[in-house]
């Protein structure tokens, strides 16, 4: 089982989310940075008008997912 995951919410106010399981905090940070870079690319090239979105990194601790502070 992977101990980390990234949850990306592409639009605030919706239930839509993208979840990517990660093996380490380093991998989760790389995924988050890649999503951020891609979102900025889409915005700058006019493909995404609204970029009110966010991502969180969670760690699996004591049988539950917990947001990290990284």
C-alpha positions in Angstrom: 0.0 0.0 0.0 1.2 3.5 -0.8 1.5 5.7 2.3 0.9 9.0 0.5 -1.6 10.4 -2.0 -2.2 13.7 -3.9 -5.8 14.8 -4.2 -6.3 17.5 -6.9 -9.6 19.5 -7.1 -9.6 21.0 -10.6 -12.5 23.4 -9.8 -13.6 24.8 -6.5 -17.1 24.1 -5.5 -17.5 20.7 -7.3 -17.2 17.1 -6.1 -14.7 16.3 -8.9 -11.3 15.2 -7.8 -8.2 13.4 -9.2 -6.4 11.1 -6.8 -2.8 9.8 -7.4 -1.3 7.3 -4.9 2.4 7.9 -4.1 5.1 5.8 -2.5 6.8 8.7 -0.7 6.5 12.3 0.3 9.1 13.2 -2.4 7.0 11.5 -5.1 3.8 13.3 -3.8 5.5 16.7 -4.0 6.7 16.0 -7.5 3.2 15.0 -8.6 1.8 18.2 -7.0 4.4 20.4 -8.7 3.7 18.7 -12.1 -0.1 19.4 -11.7 0.6 23.0 -10.7 2.9 23.5 -13.7 0.4 21.9 -16.1 -2.4 24.0 -14.7 -0.4 27.2 -15.3 0.5 26.1 -18.8 -3.2 25.6 -19.6 -4.1 28.9 -18.1 -1.3 30.9 -20.0 -2.2 29.2 -23.3 -5.9 30.1 -22.9 -7.2 26.5 -22.5 -8.3 27.1 -18.9 -10.1 30.3 -18.1 -10.5 29.7 -14.4 -7.8 28.2 -12.3 -9.4 28.2 -8.9 -8.2 24.8 -7.9 -6.1 23.2 -5.3 -4.2 20.0 -4.3 -3.5 18.4 -1.0 -1.0 15.8 0.0 -2.3 13.2 2.5 -0.4 10.6 4.5 -2.0 7.3 5.7 -1.5 7.3 9.5 -3.3 5.0 12.0 -5.6 3.6 9.4 -6.9 7.0 8.1 -5.8 9.6 5.6 -4.5 12.9 7.1 -3.6 16.1 5.4 0.1 16.9 5.6 1.7 20.2 6.4 4.4 20.0 3.6 
